[in-house]
Amino acid sequence: MLTVGLTGGIACGKSTVADMFVRRGAYLVDFDVLAHEVQKPGRAAWEKVVAYFGKDILREDRTIDRVRLGSIVFADPVKLAVLNDIVHPYVFLEWHDHLEKIYRKDKNAIIFAAVPLLFEIKRQNLFDVIVLVVVSREEQLKRLMARTGLSAEEAEKRIASQMPVEEKTALADILIENQNSIIETEKRAEEVWQQLLALKEKKALKRKME
C-alpha cells in the first residue's frame, strides 16, 4: 500500500487531478467529504462547532451553513484555527477507517487523500509521498470567483488564509501544474502515476527485505 497526500491551494483543481488518478486505478479519500460527514447534526464535531460558534451558523434543519461559517472563519485567523482544531482530529479518524477497509480489500492499493490544508495542519508526515497541484495566484483567484460567486475581496481573503504556494512547493515531493490545458495536466498525471507505481514497488520490496 502507498499513501499519497494530494493537496494544493483553493480552486487549483485538486478534484480534477484526483479524478485522473482514480481512472488509473487509485483509491481516493476526500477530506472535504469527510469533514461534511463528521459535522452532520448530532455528531461530536458538530456539537463542538456549534458550542463554539453558536446556533446562528445553523440552518433550519440543524445542518451547519458552510457559507455563513466560512464568512466568520475566513475573516478571523484565530477562529479558522479553532475550527480546524475541532474538525481535523475527527476527519483523520475517519481516514484511518477508510485506509483499513481499503487495505483489507487491496493490499497493493495506491490511496490518495485529498487534503486541502495538509501543510497548514502539519500532517504531511502521515503519508508516503505528497503531490501538490499548483496554478498561478491570478488563475486561482479567477477560478475561485467563478466557482463560488465571491467578490474579489472575499476570494482574496480565502486564498490569503492558506499557506503561500511558494512555501508549499518547498515541502512537496511531486508537483503537478494545472495551469494550462487539460491535455497537459493529463500527461503530467500519467508521468506521476508511473512514479507512484515505482515507489509502491520499492516500498513493497523494502518491506520484504526487513
KEVEXLO-360050 format. One line per field, with one value per residue: x, y, z of N, C-alpha, C in turn; residue number from 1; chain; residue in three letters. Coordinates in nm, 2 decimals. Layout:
# residues N
npx X/...;
npy Y/...;
npz Z/...;
capx X/...;
capy Y/...;
capz Z/...;
cpx X/...;
cpy Y/...;
cpz Z/...;
pos NUM/...;
unit A/...;
code ALA/...;
//
This chain:
# residues 210
npx 0.08/0.05/0.04/-0.08/-0.06/-0.26/-0.26/-0.31/-0.37/-0.68/-0.92/-0.74/-0.77/-0.77/-0.96/-1.01/-0.76/-0.74/-0.94/-0.82/-0.63/-0.78/-0.91/-0.69/-0.66/-0.63/-0.73/-0.95/-0.97/-1.16/-1.10/-1.27/-1.52/-1.52/-1.51/-1.76/-1.91/-1.84/-1.94/-2.21/-2.54/-2.57/-2.34/-2.01/-1.82/-1.99/-2.13/-1.93/-1.85/-2.08/-2.11/-1.90/-1.92/-2.19/-2.55/-2.63/-2.51/-2.64/-2.87/-3.23/-3.28/-3.09/-2.84/-2.50/-2.45/-2.24/-2.15/-2.21/-2.06/-1.81/-1.78/-1.73/-1.50/-1.30/-1.25/-1.12/-0.83/-0.78/-1.02/-1.06/-0.85/-0.93/-1.17/-1.05/-0.89/-1.09/-1.23/-1.05/-0.92/-1.13/-1.18/-0.94/-0.96/-1.17/-1.05/-0.85/-1.01/-1.11/-0.87/-0.80/-1.02/-0.99/-0.73/-0.78/-0.92/-0.76/-0.43/-0.23/-0.29/-0.29/-0.35/-0.50/-0.53/-0.72/-0.63/-0.69/-0.57/-0.32/-0.04/-0.07/-0.18/0.02/0.05/0.18/0.36/0.23/0.19/0.32/0.41/0.39/0.18/0.15/-0.08/-0.06/-0.13/-0.12/-0.14/-0.31/-0.48/-0.59/-0.74/-0.93/-1.06/-1.17/-1.35/-1.52/-1.63/-1.75/-1.89/-1.80/-1.69/-1.40/-1.25/-1.34/-1.27/-0.99/-0.94/-0.99/-0.79/-0.56/-0.58/-0.46/-0.14/0.12/0.19/0.45/0.58/0.45/0.54/0.81/0.78/0.66/0.67/0.62/0.52/0.23/0.14/-0.14/-0.22/-0.26/-0.38/-0.62/-0.52/-0.25/-0.23/-0.33/-0.13/0.09/-0.01/-0.01/0.27/0.33/0.18/0.32/0.56/0.46/0.37/0.62/0.73/0.56/0.62/0.89/0.86/0.73/0.92/1.12/0.99/0.97/1.24/1.30;
npy -0.12/0.22/0.54/0.86/1.20/1.44/1.77/2.13/2.48/2.65/2.61/2.52/2.30/2.04/1.83/1.77/1.67/1.46/1.29/1.20/1.03/0.83/0.72/0.58/0.38/0.43/0.47/0.70/0.92/1.18/1.46/1.68/1.57/1.40/1.59/1.71/1.49/1.44/1.66/1.64/1.69/1.63/1.47/1.44/1.64/1.83/1.91/2.03/2.24/2.39/2.46/2.63/2.83/2.91/2.89/3.04/2.97/2.77/2.61/2.58/2.31/2.22/2.16/2.27/2.59/2.63/2.85/3.07/3.01/3.00/3.27/3.38/3.25/3.29/3.55/3.58/3.47/3.33/3.21/3.05/2.87/2.75/2.62/2.43/2.29/2.17/2.01/1.85/1.63/1.44/1.40/1.27/1.04/0.92/0.89/0.70/0.48/0.44/0.37/0.13/-0.04/-0.03/-0.14/-0.40/-0.50/-0.46/-0.50/-0.40/-0.14/0.20/0.48/0.78/1.08/1.36/1.65/1.96/2.14/2.04/2.10/2.32/2.22/2.06/1.77/1.62/1.42/1.19/1.06/0.86/0.99/1.32/1.50/1.80/2.02/2.29/2.63/2.96/3.26/3.45/3.29/3.12/3.30/3.39/3.14/3.07/3.28/3.25/3.00/3.02/3.26/3.46/3.79/3.97/4.06/3.90/3.65/3.68/3.69/3.43/3.29/3.40/3.30/3.06/2.88/3.03/2.95/2.92/2.83/2.59/2.45/2.40/2.21/1.99/1.67/1.60/1.79/1.90/2.09/2.27/2.46/2.51/2.35/2.08/1.85/1.87/1.86/1.60/1.45/1.50/1.39/1.12/1.07/1.11/0.91/0.68/0.72/0.68/0.42/0.30/0.38/0.25/-0.02/-0.02/0.03/-0.20/-0.39/-0.32/-0.37/-0.65/-0.72/-0.65;
npz 0.00/-0.08/0.04/-0.05/-0.02/-0.14/-0.23/-0.24/-0.32/-0.26/-0.52/-0.71/-0.86/-0.76/-0.74/-1.00/-1.08/-0.90/-0.99/-1.23/-1.14/-1.01/-1.22/-1.32/-1.15/-0.88/-0.53/-0.37/-0.10/0.01/0.19/0.23/0.19/0.41/0.61/0.59/0.67/0.94/1.05/1.06/1.19/1.54/1.56/1.71/1.63/1.52/1.75/1.90/1.72/1.70/1.97/2.00/1.80/1.80/1.76/1.55/1.32/1.21/0.98/0.93/0.93/1.11/1.01/0.94/0.82/0.58/0.42/0.58/0.81/0.69/0.62/0.87/0.97/0.78/0.80/1.03/1.15/1.40/1.47/1.25/1.29/1.53/1.43/1.26/1.44/1.59/1.40/1.24/1.39/1.41/1.14/1.06/1.20/1.06/0.82/0.88/0.92/0.66/0.53/0.65/0.56/0.28/0.26/0.36/0.14/-0.08/-0.08/-0.23/-0.29/-0.41/-0.24/-0.24/-0.06/-0.05/0.07/0.16/0.34/0.41/0.46/0.62/0.85/0.93/0.88/0.70/0.73/0.77/0.53/0.26/0.03/-0.11/-0.32/-0.49/-0.63/-0.85/-0.95/-1.10/-0.89/-1.00/-1.17/-0.98/-0.83/-1.02/-1.09/-0.84/-0.79/-1.00/-0.95/-0.70/-0.68/-0.52/-0.42/-0.54/-0.32/-0.11/-0.21/-0.22/0.05/0.13/-0.01/0.10/0.35/0.35/0.33/0.15/-0.20/-0.27/-0.04/0.00/-0.22/-0.16/0.03/-0.08/-0.25/-0.52/-0.80/-0.97/-1.23/-1.30/-1.48/-1.75/-2.04/-2.02/-2.14/-2.11/-1.83/-1.79/-1.91/-1.75/-1.51/-1.58/-1.60/-1.33/-1.21/-1.30/-1.16/-0.90/-0.90/-0.93/-0.68/-0.51/-0.56/-0.48/-0.21/-0.13/-0.18/0.00/0.24/0.23/0.26/0.51;
capx 0.00/0.12/-0.05/-0.04/-0.13/-0.29/-0.30/-0.30/-0.45/-0.82/-0.95/-0.63/-0.81/-0.73/-1.06/-0.98/-0.64/-0.77/-1.02/-0.73/-0.56/-0.88/-0.93/-0.58/-0.67/-0.60/-0.84/-0.95/-1.04/-1.17/-1.12/-1.38/-1.64/-1.52/-1.54/-1.91/-1.97/-1.82/-2.01/-2.35/-2.61/-2.56/-2.21/-1.93/-1.76/-2.10/-2.16/-1.82/-1.85/-2.20/-2.09/-1.80/-1.96/-2.32/-2.65/-2.66/-2.45/-2.73/-2.99/-3.35/-3.27/-2.98/-2.71/-2.42/-2.45/-2.10/-2.13/-2.21/-1.95/-1.70/-1.77/-1.68/-1.36/-1.20/-1.23/-1.05/-0.74/-0.79/-1.15/-1.03/-0.76/-1.02/-1.25/-0.96/-0.86/-1.21/-1.28/-0.95/-0.90/-1.24/-1.16/-0.83/-1.01/-1.25/-0.95/-0.78/-1.11/-1.11/-0.75/-0.81/-1.11/-0.92/-0.62/-0.83/-0.97/-0.65/-0.31/-0.14/-0.36/-0.24/-0.46/-0.49/-0.61/-0.73/-0.63/-0.67/-0.48/-0.23/0.08/-0.11/-0.20/0.14/0.03/0.24/0.44/0.14/0.18/0.44/0.45/0.30/0.16/0.10/-0.13/-0.03/-0.17/-0.08/-0.23/-0.42/-0.57/-0.66/-0.84/-1.03/-1.14/-1.24/-1.46/-1.62/-1.69/-1.83/-1.96/-1.74/-1.62/-1.25/-1.21/-1.37/-1.19/-0.85/-0.93/-0.98/-0.66/-0.46/-0.59/-0.38/0.00/0.16/0.22/0.60/0.62/0.41/0.62/0.93/0.75/0.60/0.76/0.59/0.43/0.15/0.10/-0.27/-0.24/-0.29/-0.49/-0.65/-0.44/-0.12/-0.24/-0.34/0.00/0.17/-0.07/0.04/0.41/0.33/0.13/0.43/0.64/0.39/0.38/0.76/0.75/0.49/0.71/1.01/0.82/0.70/1.05/1.19/0.92/1.01/1.38/1.31;
capy 0.00/0.35/0.65/0.98/1.32/1.53/1.90/2.25/2.59/2.65/2.64/2.49/2.18/1.91/1.73/1.73/1.58/1.33/1.20/1.14/0.91/0.73/0.65/0.49/0.27/0.48/0.49/0.84/0.96/1.32/1.51/1.77/1.49/1.35/1.70/1.71/1.37/1.45/1.78/1.63/1.72/1.53/1.41/1.51/1.76/1.92/1.96/2.13/2.36/2.47/2.52/2.75/2.94/2.95/2.84/3.13/2.92/2.65/2.62/2.53/2.16/2.20/2.14/2.39/2.67/2.65/2.98/3.16/2.97/3.05/3.42/3.41/3.20/3.34/3.69/3.58/3.35/3.26/3.13/2.94/2.77/2.68/2.53/2.32/2.21/2.09/1.91/1.76/1.50/1.35/1.36/1.18/0.91/0.86/0.85/0.57/0.37/0.41/0.30/-0.01/-0.10/-0.04/-0.24/-0.54/-0.54/-0.45/-0.47/-0.32/-0.01/0.34/0.55/0.93/1.16/1.50/1.72/2.10/2.22/1.94/2.16/2.41/2.14/1.99/1.63/1.56/1.30/1.07/1.00/0.82/1.09/1.44/1.56/1.93/2.08/2.44/2.73/3.09/3.33/3.51/3.19/3.07/3.40/3.38/3.02/3.08/3.38/3.19/2.88/3.05/3.39/3.55/3.91/3.96/4.08/3.78/3.54/3.71/3.65/3.28/3.25/3.45/3.22/2.94/2.89/3.07/2.83/2.90/2.75/2.45/2.39/2.36/2.10/1.88/1.57/1.60/1.90/1.89/2.22/2.26/2.60/2.52/2.26/1.95/1.75/1.88/1.81/1.46/1.40/1.51/1.29/0.99/1.07/1.10/0.78/0.59/0.74/0.63/0.27/0.26/0.40/0.14/-0.15/0.00/0.02/-0.34/-0.47/-0.28/-0.44/-0.79/-0.73/-0.61;
capz 0.00/-0.08/0.08/-0.12/0.02/-0.26/-0.17/-0.32/-0.28/-0.30/-0.66/-0.80/-0.95/-0.69/-0.77/-1.14/-1.08/-0.83/-1.09/-1.32/-1.07/-0.98/-1.35/-1.34/-1.05/-0.74/-0.44/-0.32/0.02/0.00/0.33/0.23/0.21/0.55/0.70/0.59/0.74/1.08/1.10/1.05/1.32/1.64/1.57/1.81/1.58/1.51/1.88/1.94/1.64/1.74/2.10/1.99/1.70/1.82/1.68/1.43/1.20/1.17/0.90/1.00/0.95/1.21/0.94/0.95/0.70/0.55/0.37/0.70/0.89/0.61/0.63/1.00/1.00/0.68/0.84/1.16/1.16/1.52/1.46/1.15/1.36/1.62/1.35/1.21/1.56/1.62/1.29/1.18/1.46/1.37/1.00/1.04/1.25/0.95/0.72/0.92/0.90/0.52/0.50/0.69/0.48/0.15/0.27/0.37/0.01/-0.18/-0.01/-0.32/-0.32/-0.40/-0.18/-0.24/0.03/-0.10/0.19/0.12/0.43/0.46/0.51/0.72/0.98/0.95/0.88/0.58/0.77/0.77/0.40/0.19/-0.07/-0.12/-0.45/-0.49/-0.75/-0.85/-1.06/-1.06/-0.80/-1.08/-1.21/-0.86/-0.79/-1.13/-1.07/-0.71/-0.81/-1.10/-0.88/-0.58/-0.69/-0.42/-0.47/-0.54/-0.18/-0.03/-0.26/-0.17/0.20/0.14/-0.06/0.19/0.47/0.33/0.31/0.01/-0.28/-0.27/0.08/-0.02/-0.32/-0.10/0.12/-0.16/-0.32/-0.66/-0.84/-1.09/-1.28/-1.36/-1.53/-1.89/-2.10/-1.95/-2.20/-2.05/-1.70/-1.80/-1.95/-1.62/-1.42/-1.62/-1.55/-1.18/-1.18/-1.32/-1.04/-0.78/-0.92/-0.89/-0.54/-0.44/-0.57/-0.40/-0.07/-0.10/-0.18/0.12/0.35/0.22/0.30/0.65;
cpx 0.09/0.01/0.01/-0.13/-0.14/-0.34/-0.28/-0.39/-0.59/-0.84/-0.83/-0.66/-0.77/-0.83/-1.04/-0.87/-0.67/-0.85/-0.93/-0.66/-0.66/-0.91/-0.81/-0.57/-0.64/-0.74/-0.83/-1.03/-1.04/-1.20/-1.23/-1.51/-1.64/-1.55/-1.69/-1.97/-1.96/-1.89/-2.16/-2.42/-2.60/-2.43/-2.12/-1.87/-1.87/-2.13/-2.06/-1.82/-1.97/-2.18/-2.00/-1.86/-2.11/-2.42/-2.69/-2.60/-2.53/-2.84/-3.11/-3.35/-3.16/-2.85/-2.64/-2.42/-2.30/-2.06/-2.12/-2.09/-1.82/-1.67/-1.71/-1.53/-1.26/-1.18/-1.15/-0.96/-0.75/-0.91/-1.13/-0.94/-0.84/-1.11/-1.17/-0.92/-0.97/-1.23/-1.17/-0.92/-1.00/-1.22/-1.05/-0.87/-1.09/-1.15/-0.88/-0.88/-1.11/-0.98/-0.76/-0.91/-1.05/-0.81/-0.67/-0.87/-0.86/-0.52/-0.21/-0.20/-0.27/-0.36/-0.43/-0.58/-0.61/-0.74/-0.60/-0.56/-0.37/-0.10/0.04/-0.13/-0.08/0.12/0.09/0.32/0.36/0.14/0.32/0.50/0.34/0.30/0.09/0.05/-0.12/-0.09/-0.12/-0.18/-0.35/-0.52/-0.65/-0.77/-0.96/-1.12/-1.22/-1.37/-1.57/-1.69/-1.78/-1.92/-1.91/-1.69/-1.47/-1.20/-1.22/-1.28/-1.04/-0.84/-0.91/-0.84/-0.55/-0.47/-0.50/-0.23/0.03/0.22/0.37/0.64/0.57/0.49/0.75/0.91/0.70/0.71/0.74/0.49/0.36/0.10/-0.04/-0.32/-0.30/-0.40/-0.50/-0.56/-0.30/-0.12/-0.25/-0.21/0.09/0.12/-0.02/0.19/0.42/0.28/0.24/0.53/0.59/0.39/0.52/0.78/0.68/0.57/0.83/0.98/0.79/0.82/1.12/1.13/0.96/1.15/1.40/1.29;
cpy 0.12/0.46/0.78/1.09/1.41/1.66/2.01/2.36/2.57/2.69/2.61/2.36/2.05/1.80/1.68/1.63/1.45/1.24/1.13/1.02/0.80/0.65/0.55/0.38/0.31/0.48/0.64/0.85/1.11/1.38/1.61/1.69/1.44/1.46/1.72/1.61/1.40/1.57/1.77/1.64/1.60/1.46/1.50/1.64/1.87/1.99/2.06/2.25/2.45/2.54/2.64/2.86/2.98/2.89/2.92/3.07/2.80/2.70/2.57/2.38/2.12/2.16/2.28/2.46/2.70/2.79/3.08/3.13/3.02/3.20/3.46/3.37/3.26/3.49/3.69/3.45/3.27/3.16/3.02/2.83/2.69/2.58/2.41/2.23/2.12/1.97/1.81/1.63/1.40/1.31/1.26/1.04/0.84/0.81/0.72/0.45/0.33/0.34/0.16/-0.09/-0.13/-0.15/-0.38/-0.59/-0.55/-0.40/-0.40/-0.19/0.11/0.42/0.70/0.98/1.30/1.58/1.87/2.17/2.13/2.00/2.26/2.34/2.05/1.83/1.55/1.43/1.17/1.00/0.96/0.92/1.20/1.49/1.70/1.98/2.23/2.51/2.86/3.16/3.39/3.41/3.13/3.17/3.39/3.26/3.02/3.17/3.32/3.07/2.91/3.17/3.49/3.68/3.89/3.98/3.96/3.66/3.56/3.66/3.50/3.23/3.28/3.37/3.10/2.98/2.93/2.95/2.81/2.81/2.61/2.38/2.33/2.23/1.97/1.79/1.58/1.71/1.86/2.03/2.20/2.39/2.60/2.42/2.14/1.84/1.75/1.83/1.66/1.39/1.39/1.41/1.15/0.97/1.04/0.96/0.67/0.60/0.67/0.47/0.22/0.27/0.29/0.01/-0.14/-0.02/-0.13/-0.42/-0.44/-0.36/-0.59/-0.81/-0.71/-0.74;
cpz 0.00/-0.05/0.02/-0.06/-0.10/-0.20/-0.28/-0.27/-0.32/-0.45/-0.76/-0.89/-0.89/-0.73/-0.91/-1.15/-1.01/-0.92/-1.19/-1.26/-1.04/-1.11/-1.38/-1.24/-0.91/-0.66/-0.40/-0.19/0.03/0.14/0.34/0.26/0.36/0.64/0.70/0.68/0.89/1.14/1.08/1.19/1.41/1.66/1.66/1.76/1.56/1.64/1.92/1.85/1.68/1.88/2.09/1.91/1.72/1.72/1.56/1.30/1.14/1.08/0.98/1.02/1.05/1.14/0.95/0.81/0.67/0.50/0.49/0.79/0.82/0.62/0.77/1.01/0.90/0.71/0.97/1.17/1.28/1.52/1.36/1.21/1.46/1.55/1.31/1.33/1.61/1.52/1.25/1.26/1.42/1.22/0.98/1.10/1.14/0.84/0.75/0.90/0.75/0.48/0.53/0.60/0.34/0.16/0.28/0.23/-0.09/-0.11/-0.10/-0.36/-0.32/-0.36/-0.17/-0.13/-0.01/0.03/0.16/0.21/0.49/0.52/0.63/0.86/1.01/0.97/0.77/0.61/0.78/0.64/0.35/0.10/-0.08/-0.26/-0.44/-0.62/-0.75/-0.97/-1.01/-0.97/-0.88/-1.12/-1.10/-0.83/-0.89/-1.11/-0.95/-0.73/-0.90/-1.03/-0.77/-0.58/-0.58/-0.49/-0.47/-0.40/-0.10/-0.08/-0.22/-0.03/0.21/0.09/0.04/0.32/0.47/0.31/0.17/-0.07/-0.28/-0.15/0.06/-0.12/-0.26/-0.01/0.04/-0.22/-0.47/-0.69/-0.97/-1.12/-1.35/-1.42/-1.67/-1.94/-2.01/-2.01/-2.14/-1.91/-1.70/-1.83/-1.82/-1.52/-1.46/-1.58/-1.40/-1.14/-1.20/-1.21/-0.92/-0.79/-0.88/-0.74/-0.46/-0.44/-0.48/-0.25/-0.03/-0.09/-0.05/0.24/0.35/0.28/0.45/0.74;
pos 1/2/3/4/5/6/7/8/9/10/11/12/13/14/15/16/17/18/19/20/21/22/23/24/25/26/27/28/29/30/31/32/33/34/35/36/37/38/39/40/41/42/43/44/45/46/47/48/49/50/51/52/53/54/55/56/57/58/59/60/61/62/63/64/65/66/67/68/69/70/71/72/73/74/75/76/77/78/79/80/81/82/83/84/85/86/87/88/89/90/91/92/93/94/95/96/97/98/99/100/101/102/103/104/105/106/107/108/109/110/111/112/113/114/115/116/117/118/119/120/121/122/123/124/125/126/127/128/129/130/131/132/133/134/135/136/137/138/139/140/141/142/143/144/145/146/147/148/149/150/151/152/153/154/155/156/157/158/159/160/161/162/163/164/165/166/167/168/169/170/171/172/173/174/175/176/177/178/179/180/181/182/183/184/185/186/187/188/189/190/191/192/193/194/195/196/197/198/199/200/201/202/203/204/205/206/207/208/209/210;
unit A/A/A/A/A/A/A/A/A/A/A/A/A/A/A/A/A/A/A/A/A/A/A/A/A/A/A/A/A/A/A/A/A/A/A/A/A/A/A/A/A/A/A/A/A/A/A/A/A/A/A/A/A/A/A/A/A/A/A/A/A/A/A/A/A/A/A/A/A/A/A/A/A/A/A/A/A/A/A/A/A/A/A/A/A/A/A/A/A/A/A/A/A/A/A/A/A/A/A/A/A/A/A/A/A/A/A/A/A/A/A/A/A/A/A/A/A/A/A/A/A/A/A/A/A/A/A/A/A/A/A/A/A/A/A/A/A/A/A/A/A/A/A/A/A/A/A/A/A/A/A/A/A/A/A/A/A/A/A/A/A/A/A/A/A/A/A/A/A/A/A/A/A/A/A/A/A/A/A/A/A/A/A/A/A/A/A/A/A/A/A/A/A/A/A/A/A/A/A/A/A/A/A/A/A/A/A/A/A/A;
code MET/LEU/THR/VAL/GLY/LEU/THR/GLY/GLY/ILE/ALA/CYS/GLY/LYS/SER/THR/VAL/ALA/ASP/MET/PHE/VAL/ARG/ARG/GLY/ALA/TYR/LEU/VAL/ASP/PHE/ASP/VAL/LEU/ALA/HIS/GLU/VAL/GLN/LYS/PRO/GLY/ARG/ALA/ALA/TRP/GLU/LYS/VAL/VAL/ALA/TYR/PHE/GLY/LYS/ASP/ILE/LEU/ARG/GLU/ASP/ARG/THR/ILE/ASP/ARG/VAL/ARG/LEU/GLY/SER/ILE/VAL/PHE/ALA/ASP/PRO/VAL/LYS/LEU/ALA/VAL/LEU/ASN/ASP/ILE/VAL/HIS/PRO/TYR/VAL/PHE/LEU/GLU/TRP/HIS/ASP/HIS/LEU/GLU/LYS/ILE/TYR/ARG/LYS/ASP/LYS/ASN/ALA/ILE/ILE/PHE/ALA/ALA/VAL/PRO/LEU/LEU/PHE/GLU/ILE/LYS/ARG/GLN/ASN/LEU/PHE/ASP/VAL/ILE/VAL/LEU/VAL/VAL/VAL/SER/ARG/GLU/GLU/GLN/LEU/LYS/ARG/LEU/MET/ALA/ARG/THR/GLY/LEU/SER/ALA/GLU/GLU/ALA/GLU/LYS/ARG/ILE/ALA/SER/GLN/MET/PRO/VAL/GLU/GLU/LYS/THR/ALA/LEU/ALA/ASP/ILE/LEU/ILE/GLU/ASN/GLN/ASN/SER/ILE/ILE/GLU/THR/GLU/LYS/ARG/ALA/GLU/GLU/VAL/TRP/GLN/GLN/LEU/LEU/ALA/LEU/LYS/GLU/LYS/LYS/ALA/LEU/LYS/ARG/LYS/MET/GLU;
//
